[in-house]
Amino acid sequence: MYRAALSRFRALKLSFDYIMMLVIYITVYDERLGRTGNLTAARYSTSSAVAALDTPLDGVSLPPPLPDYVSPSETKIKTLSNGVRKSSELLPTLAASIGLFINCGSIYETPISSGASHLLERMAFKSTTNRSQLRVVREVEAIGGNTSASASRECMTYTCDALKTYVPEMVELLIDCVRNPAFLDWEINEELQKMKAELDEVLKNPERLILEAVHSAGYSGALANPLLASESAIDRLDSGILEEFITENYKGNRIVLAASGIENEELLQIAEPLLSDIPAGPQPKEPKSVYVGGDFRQRADSLSTHFALAFEVPSGWNNEKDSVTLTVMQMLMGGGGSFSTGGPGKGMHSRLYLRVLNEYQRIHSFSAFNSIFNNTGLFGIYGSTSYDFVSKAVDIAAEELLLLATEGSVSRLMIKRAQEATKSAVLMNLESRMIVAEDIGRQILTYGERKPVHSFLKMVDEVTLQDITNMAKKLISSPLTMASYGDGKHPVSRNNSIQLFYVNIIDRIMRFSTLVWQSYKSLTTNPLAASFVQNECTMNSQPEIRVYGASGNRSSYLPTLFSPQVCFTF
């Protein structure tokens, strides 16, 4: 009984306490409502007593404000006594990217060392004379780094990327892996087996196969050397060939150590003891390459046929104006796949998208490509379509290249859009520290210096309609290179494509007959003659084109489009 009464008393006391708290709470809010007029204002009426968030705390000073504009850091270059060049650019990042760039690639390979560049790429960051492969992997993992290597026709690249704290470890590891490879037999054999598997995959990858084939078909000499090792080369390669290749080509005056995100003085202090004893060697002479044009065909059981038309870029990177014009031209032509996801900025307003992909549903992909080297290069159109539409697709590609060389076919708006897209692509790429390091290394190998980006942007803005037209005329005046992959029952005809370009010439001759007859007198003495036989001498007829050499036999070398060595006979 007493226990029940006590429990009831406690419950009443709790209720009384709760009621009293509620009364006090309402009384306080009534007073605020009397001053502010509403509950919402009362709720926020105390905010005036709280200091603003940008008010400095007592005893704490604000940091100085950042400037609205910061001048880009300068790229500094230092050359050692043996010719090794070191260059870096300080970037406001927490990480740094370091790369070794060597003027050595597949163009320096001999018939014996064919495929060495490809194997060296795969043997990068393996066992050295100082480290096992496991130790290399563990050390890279310990610093949270990332390593990569790539081989091209003119350059070998080794890179390492990690936090700035580990720059000394990065530099030492990178140089050790490049200078002191062990080339263990079991590691080489393992990579050779992977190269065979890679070769099988490439043979089933039409785009990669064709873009590789246009070099082998279009050039005679060093640039015709395959970047991918052939099956016969894989069976021949061994450690002795790799060691001899490195000894001959990894010389001091052909090496650049480039970095982004680090001061040049710090890089010099770390790397100089590791690179100063590399032999200097004589100044390398780039092997000769001659563009001749050619044809490559790969039959495959495929519902789609892939093809490429390519022409020579006569000057390469050494002619800055032409290379910049070509870059804008590629952006102007653009292209891509028939199905493309994503938002704006993907080239949907380029010529090949508007004029080809949007008009011909049977074309799967259609895009312009270039492959530029120091003294020459290739520019062309790559496409894929159904096997029974390939002849029409090749004609379309030829017509697009011919239109590019025709006055008035490109508007100023198109050029302006291509210029802005080119500048945007360059600037966005240079936001990556790894690309900055690569840009430094490759420019020093090519020009001996790193040109500021604003000079490139200025050259892009200076490209005119006439520059595009003149460049297109230069391109199609060189012999045609074609490559195809697909159904053998509907082969791509190189002769028909050549005829399209020569028919275009005949039209120009008809329009400007006076100029042709003035040039005719100086051309008739040339031993190479082109005889254009027309069954019907009308503008609408399609002429049969025959090319003969001096002996009267059919020549395998077709004369170029605007070559002064061609003699026209009517």
C-alpha positions in Angstrom: 0.0 0.0 0.0 2.7 2.4 1.0 4.8 1.4 -2.0 1.9 2.2 -4.4 1.3 5.6 -2.8 5.0 6.4 -3.1 5.1 5.5 -6.7 2.0 7.7 -7.4 3.7 10.6 -5.6 6.8 10.3 -7.7 4.7 10.3 -10.9 2.8 13.4 -9.8 6.1 15.2 -9.0 7.6 14.5 -12.5 4.4 15.8 -14.1 4.6 18.9 -11.9 8.2 19.5 -12.9 7.4 19.1 -16.6 4.5 21.6 -16.3 6.6 24.2 -14.6 9.3 23.9 -17.3 6.7 24.3 -20.0 5.3 27.4 -18.2 8.8 29.0 -18.0 9.4 28.2 -21.7 6.1 29.8 -22.8 6.8 32.8 -20.6 10.1 33.5 -22.2 8.7 33.2 -25.7 5.8 35.4 -24.8 8.3 38.1 -23.9 10.1 37.7 -27.2 6.8 37.7 -29.1 5.9 41.0 -27.4 9.1 42.6 -28.8 9.3 40.9 -32.3 5.7 40.2 -33.2 6.0 36.6 -34.4 7.5 33.3 -33.4 9.8 33.0 -36.4 11.5 36.3 -35.6 11.7 35.3 -32.0 13.5 32.1 -33.0 16.2 34.0 -34.9 16.3 37.1 -32.7 19.5 35.8 -31.0 21.4 35.6 -34.3 22.6 39.2 -34.0 24.6 38.3 -31.0 26.6 35.7 -32.9 29.7 37.0 -34.7 29.9 36.8 -38.5 31.9 33.8 -39.9 34.4 36.0 -41.6 35.2 37.8 -38.4 38.8 37.0 -37.3 39.1 35.2 -34.0 40.9 36.9 -31.1 44.7 36.4 -31.5 44.4 34.8 -35.0 45.5 36.8 -38.1 44.1 36.1 -41.5 46.6 34.9 -44.2 47.4 37.4 -47.0 44.9 37.2 -49.9 45.9 35.3 -53.1 46.6 37.4 -56.2 44.2 37.4 -59.0 46.9 36.4 -61.6 49.9 34.2 -61.1 52.6 34.2 -63.8 53.4 30.7 -65.1 56.5 29.2 -63.8 59.5 29.1 -66.1 60.9 26.0 -67.6 64.6 25.8 -66.7 67.1 23.6 -68.6 70.5 22.5 -67.4 73.0 20.5 -69.6 75.7 18.3 -68.1 79.1 17.9 -69.5 78.2 14.6 -71.2 75.2 16.2 -73.0 72.4 14.9 -70.7 69.8 17.7 -70.3 67.7 18.2 -67.2 64.6 20.4 -67.2 61.7 21.0 -64.8 58.8 23.3 -64.2 57.4 24.0 -60.7 53.7 23.4 -60.4 51.4 24.2 -57.4 50.7 20.5 -56.8 51.4 18.0 -54.0 52.8 15.5 -56.4 55.6 15.4 -59.0 56.0 13.6 -62.3 59.5 12.7 -63.6 60.4 11.1 -66.9 63.5 10.0 -68.9 63.1 10.7 -72.6 65.5 9.1 -75.0 66.0 9.9 -78.7 65.7 6.3 -79.6 62.9 4.3 -81.2 62.0 1.8 -83.9 63.6 4.0 -86.6 67.0 3.2 -85.1 66.5 -0.6 -85.3 68.4 -2.8 -87.7 67.1 -6.0 -89.3 68.8 -7.8 -86.5 67.4 -5.6 -83.7 63.9 -5.3 -85.1 61.4 -5.3 -82.3 63.9 -4.2 -79.7 62.0 -1.0 -78.8 58.8 -3.0 -78.3 60.6 -5.5 -76.0 62.3 -2.7 -74.1 59.0 -1.1 -73.4 57.8 -4.4 -71.8 61.0 -4.9 -69.9 60.9 -1.5 -68.2 60.9 -1.6 -64.4 61.9 -5.3 -64.2 65.0 -6.6 -62.3 68.1 -4.5 -62.3 71.6 -5.2 -61.2 70.7 -3.5 -57.9 67.1 -4.6 -57.4 64.9 -7.6 -58.0 61.6 -7.0 -59.7 59.8 -7.7 -56.5 61.8 -5.0 -54.7 61.1 -2.5 -57.5 57.4 -3.2 -57.1 57.5 -2.9 -53.3 59.4 0.4 -53.4 56.9 1.9 -55.9 54.0 0.7 -53.7 55.7 2.1 -50.5 55.8 5.7 -52.0 52.4 5.4 -53.6 53.9 5.8 -57.0 53.0 5.0 -60.5 55.4 3.9 -63.2 55.0 3.5 -67.0 57.0 3.1 -70.2 56.2 3.6 -73.9 58.0 3.1 -77.1 57.4 5.1 -80.3 59.2 5.4 -83.6 61.4 8.3 -82.5 61.4 8.2 -78.7 61.6 5.9 -75.6 59.8 7.2 -72.5 60.1 6.1 -68.9 58.0 7.9 -66.2 57.4 7.9 -62.5 54.7 9.8 -60.6 54.4 10.2 -56.8 54.2 12.8 -54.0 56.9 15.4 -53.9 58.1 14.1 -50.6 59.5 11.1 -52.4 61.3 12.8 -55.3 64.8 11.5 -54.4 63.4 7.9 -54.3 61.6 8.4 -57.6 64.7 9.8 -59.4 67.0 7.1 -58.1 64.6 4.2 -58.9 63.8 5.6 -62.4 67.5 6.0 -63.4 68.5 2.6 -62.0 65.8 0.8 -64.0 66.8 2.6 -67.2 70.6 2.4 -66.8 71.1 -1.0 -65.1 68.6 -3.5 -66.4 69.5 -7.1 -65.6 67.7 -8.6 -68.6 67.2 -12.0 -66.9 66.4 -14.7 -69.4 63.3 -15.9 -67.6 61.9 -12.4 -67.5 62.6 -11.9 -71.2 61.0 -15.2 -72.2 57.9 -14.3 -70.1 57.6 -11.0 -71.9 58.2 -12.5 -75.3 55.3 -14.9 -74.7 53.1 -11.9 -73.8 54.3 -10.1 -77.0 53.0 -13.0 -79.1 49.7 -12.8 -77.4 49.6 -9.1 -77.9 50.4 -9.6 -81.6 47.5 -11.9 -82.0 45.2 -9.3 -80.4 46.5 -6.6 -82.7 45.8 -8.7 -85.7 42.2 -8.8 -84.5 42.1 -5.0 -83.8 41.4 -3.4 -87.2 42.0 0.2 -86.1 45.3 -0.4 -84.5 46.4 -2.7 -87.3 45.5 -0.2 -90.1 47.1 2.8 -88.4 50.3 0.7 -88.0 50.1 -0.6 -91.6 49.9 2.9 -93.2 53.5 3.5 -92.0 54.9 0.3 -93.3 53.1 0.7 -96.7 53.6 4.5 -97.0 57.3 4.8 -96.2 60.5 3.3 -97.4 63.3 3.3 -94.9 63.4 3.8 -91.1 59.8 4.8 -90.6 58.6 1.6 -92.3 60.1 -0.4 -89.4 57.2 -1.9 -87.5 56.6 -0.5 -84.0 55.2 -3.9 -83.0 57.6 -6.8 -83.1 56.8 -9.4 -85.8 56.6 -13.1 -85.0 60.0 -13.7 -86.6 61.5 -10.9 -84.5 60.0 -12.3 -81.3 61.7 -15.6 -82.0 65.1 -13.9 -82.5 65.2 -11.3 -79.7 67.3 -12.0 -76.6 69.3 -10.2 -73.9 72.3 -9.7 -76.1 70.4 -7.8 -78.7 68.8 -5.6 -76.1 72.1 -4.8 -74.4 73.7 -3.9 -77.7 70.8 -1.7 -78.7 71.0 0.2 -75.4 74.8 0.6 -75.7 74.5 2.1 -79.2 71.6 4.4 -78.5 71.3 5.4 -74.8 74.0 8.2 -75.0 74.2 11.3 -72.9 73.3 13.8 -75.7 70.2 11.8 -76.6 68.7 11.8 -73.0 66.5 14.3 -71.4 65.4 14.1 -67.7 62.2 16.2 -67.5 60.0 16.8 -64.4 57.0 18.8 -63.4 56.2 19.9 -59.9 59.8 20.2 -58.7 62.5 22.9 -58.8 65.3 22.5 -61.3 68.0 23.0 -58.6 66.6 20.2 -56.5 66.3 17.9 -59.5 69.9 18.7 -60.5 71.2 18.0 -57.1 69.6 14.6 -57.0 70.1 13.4 -60.5 73.6 14.8 -61.5 75.6 12.1 -59.6 73.4 9.4 -61.2 73.7 10.6 -64.8 77.1 12.3 -65.1 79.0 9.1 -66.0 76.8 8.2 -69.0 79.0 8.3 -72.2 78.3 11.3 -74.4 78.6 9.7 -77.8 78.5 11.4 -81.3 75.6 13.5 -82.4 73.0 11.0 -83.8 72.1 11.1 -87.4 68.4 10.3 -87.9 68.0 7.3 -90.3 66.6 8.3 -93.7 62.9 7.7 -94.5 61.3 8.3 -97.9 57.6 8.6 -98.4 56.5 6.5 -101.5 52.9 5.6 -100.9 51.5 2.1 -101.0 48.7 -0.4 -100.4 48.0 -2.8 -97.5 45.2 -5.3 -97.4 44.3 -7.7 -94.7 41.5 -10.2 -95.4 39.3 -11.1 -92.4 36.0 -12.8 -91.8 34.2 -9.7 -90.6 30.9 -8.0 -91.3 32.6 -4.6 -91.2 35.4 -3.3 -93.4 38.0 -0.9 -92.0 40.1 1.4 -94.3 42.4 4.4 -94.2 43.5 6.9 -96.8 46.7 8.8 -95.9 49.0 11.3 -97.5 52.4 12.7 -96.5 53.0 15.8 -94.3 56.2 16.9 -95.9 57.8 18.9 -93.1 56.8 17.4 -89.7 57.4 19.0 -86.3 60.4 20.9 -87.5 58.1 23.2 -89.5 56.1 24.8 -86.7 53.7 26.7 -88.9 52.7 23.6 -90.9 52.4 21.4 -87.9 50.1 23.9 -86.1 48.1 24.2 -89.3 47.8 20.5 -89.5 46.6 20.3 -85.9 43.9 22.8 -86.6 43.0 20.9 -89.7 42.5 17.7 -87.9 40.3 19.4 -85.3 38.4 20.9 -88.2 37.8 17.5 -89.9 37.1 15.8 -86.6 34.9 12.7 -86.8 34.2 9.9 -84.5 31.8 7.0 -84.1 28.2 6.7 -85.2 27.2 6.3 -81.5 28.8 8.6 -79.1 27.8 9.3 -75.5 28.5 12.4 -73.6 27.9 16.1 -73.7 29.2 19.0 -75.7 32.8 19.4 -76.8 33.1 16.1 -78.5 33.4 17.4 -82.1 29.8 17.1 -83.1 30.1 20.2 -85.2 33.2 18.9 -87.1 33.0 18.4 -90.9 33.1 14.6 -90.8 30.4 14.4 -88.2 28.0 16.8 -90.0 28.7 15.8 -93.5 29.3 12.0 -93.2 28.3 10.4 -89.9 25.0 12.3 -89.8 24.2 11.6 -93.4 25.3 8.0 -94.0 23.8 5.6 -91.5 25.8 2.6 -92.8 29.1 4.2 -91.8 30.1 3.1 -88.3 33.1 5.4 -87.7 34.8 8.1 -89.7 37.6 10.3 -88.3 40.7 12.3 -89.3 44.0 11.2 -88.0 47.6 12.4 -88.1 51.0 10.9 -87.2 53.7 13.5 -87.2 57.4 13.0 -86.8 60.4 15.4 -86.8 60.8 15.7 -90.6 57.7 14.1 -92.0 54.3 12.7 -91.1 51.0 11.3 -92.2 47.5 12.8 -92.4 44.4 10.9 -93.5 40.9 9.6 -92.8 40.1 6.3 -91.1 36.7 4.7 -91.4 34.7 1.6 -90.9 31.5 0.5 -92.6 29.5 -2.5 -93.7 31.4 -4.6 -96.3 29.1 -3.8 -99.2 29.3 0.0 -98.6 33.1 0.3 -98.4 33.6 1.5 -102.0 31.1 4.4 -101.4 32.8 5.2 -98.1 36.2 5.4 -99.7 34.8 7.8 -102.3 33.3 9.9 -99.6 36.7 10.1 -97.8 38.4 11.1 -101.0 35.8 13.8 -101.7 36.2 15.2 -98.2 39.9 15.6 -98.7 39.5 17.1 -102.1 36.9 19.6 -100.8 39.3 20.7 -98.1 41.7 21.7 -100.9 39.0 23.6 -102.7 38.8 27.4 -102.3 35.7 28.5 -100.4 34.7 25.1 -99.1 35.5 26.0 -95.5 33.9 28.9 -93.7 35.5 31.3 -91.2 33.1 30.0 -88.5 34.4 26.5 -89.0 38.0 27.7 -88.7 37.2 29.7 -85.6 35.5 26.7 -84.0 38.5 24.5 -84.8 41.0 27.0 -83.5 39.1 27.3 -80.2 38.8 23.6 -79.9 42.5 23.1 -80.5 43.5 25.7 -77.8 41.0 24.2 -75.4 42.4 20.7 -75.9 46.0 21.8 -75.5 45.3 23.8 -72.3 43.2 21.1 -70.7 46.0 18.5 -71.4 48.6 20.8 -69.8 46.6 20.7 -66.6 48.0 17.2 -66.1 51.5 17.2 -64.6 52.4 13.9 -66.4 51.6 15.6 -69.8 53.6 18.6 -68.8 56.6 16.5 -68.1 56.2 14.7 -71.4 55.8 18.0 -73.2 59.0 19.3 -71.7 61.0 16.2 -72.6 59.7 15.8 -76.2 60.1 19.5 -77.0 63.7 19.6 -75.8 64.5 16.5 -77.9 62.9 18.1 -81.0 63.7 21.8 -80.6 66.4 21.9 -77.9 64.1 24.1 -75.8 60.6 24.2 -74.4 58.5 26.8 -76.3 56.0 28.7 -74.1 52.4 27.7 -74.6 51.3 31.2 -75.4 53.4 31.1 -78.5 51.6 28.0 -79.7 48.2 29.6 -79.0 49.2 32.6 -81.0 50.2 30.4 -83.9 46.8 28.7 -83.7 45.0 32.0 -83.9 47.1 33.0 -86.9 45.9 30.0 -89.0 43.9 31.3 -92.0 41.5 29.7 -94.5 44.3 30.0 -97.1 46.7 28.1 -94.8 44.2 25.2 -94.6 43.6 25.1 -98.3 47.4 25.2 -99.1 48.1 22.5 -96.6 45.4 20.3 -98.0 46.8 20.8 -101.5 50.2 19.8 -100.2 48.8 16.6 -98.7 46.9 15.3 -101.7 49.8 16.2 -104.0 51.7 13.3 -102.4 51.2 9.6 -103.4 48.3 7.9 -101.8 48.7 5.3 -99.1 45.7 3.0 -98.5 45.1 0.2 -95.9 42.1 -2.0 -95.5 40.9 -4.8 -93.2 37.8 -6.9 -93.9 35.9 -9.0 -96.4 38.0 -10.0 -99.4 34.9 -10.2 -101.6 34.5 -6.5 -101.6 38.1 -5.2 -101.7 39.0 -1.5 -101.4 40.4 -0.4 -104.7 43.4 1.9 -104.5 43.3 2.5 -108.2 39.7 3.9 -108.0 40.7 6.2 -105.2 43.7 7.4 -107.1 41.4 8.0 -110.1 39.2 10.3 -108.0 42.2 12.5 -107.2 43.3 12.6 -110.8 39.8 13.3 -112.1 39.9 16.3 -109.9 43.1 17.4 -111.6 41.6 17.0 -115.0 38.7 19.3 -114.0 41.3 21.9 -112.9 43.1 21.5 -116.2 39.9 22.1 -118.1 39.2 25.3 -116.1 42.7 26.7 -116.3 43.7 25.5 -119.8 45.8 28.5 -120.4 48.1 27.8 -117.4 48.3 24.1 -118.4 49.5 24.9 -122.0 52.0 27.3 -120.6 53.4 24.6 -118.4 53.2 22.0 -121.1 56.2 23.2 -122.9 58.4 22.8 -119.9 57.0 19.4 -119.0 57.4 17.5 -122.3 61.1 16.9 -121.8 60.5 14.9 -118.6 61.0 11.1 -119.0 57.9 10.4 -116.9 54.7 11.0 -118.7 51.1 10.6 -117.7 48.6 9.8 -120.5 45.0 10.7 -119.9 42.8 8.8 -122.4 39.2 10.0 -122.6 36.7 7.9 -124.4 34.3 10.8 -124.7 35.9 14.3 -124.5 33.2 15.8 -122.4 33.2 17.3 -118.9 30.8 14.6 -117.7 32.8 11.6 -118.9 35.0 9.6 -116.6 38.5 9.4 -118.1 40.6 6.3 -118.0 43.9 7.0 -116.4 47.1 5.2 -117.5 50.5 5.9 -116.0 53.6 4.9 -118.0 57.3 5.2 -117.3 60.0 6.2 -119.9 60.2 2.7 -121.3 56.5 2.5 -122.0 55.9 -0.2 -119.4 53.4 0.3 -116.6 55.1 2.1 -113.8 54.6 1.1 -110.1 55.2 4.7 -109.1 52.3 6.9 -109.7 53.0 10.6 -110.3 51.9 13.1 -107.7 48.9 15.4 -108.0 50.7 18.7 -108.6 54.2 17.4 -109.4 56.1 19.3 -112.1 57.5 16.0 -113.2 54.1 15.0 -114.8 53.5 15.5 -118.5 49.9 15.8 -119.7 49.1 14.6 -123.2 45.7 15.1 -124.8 
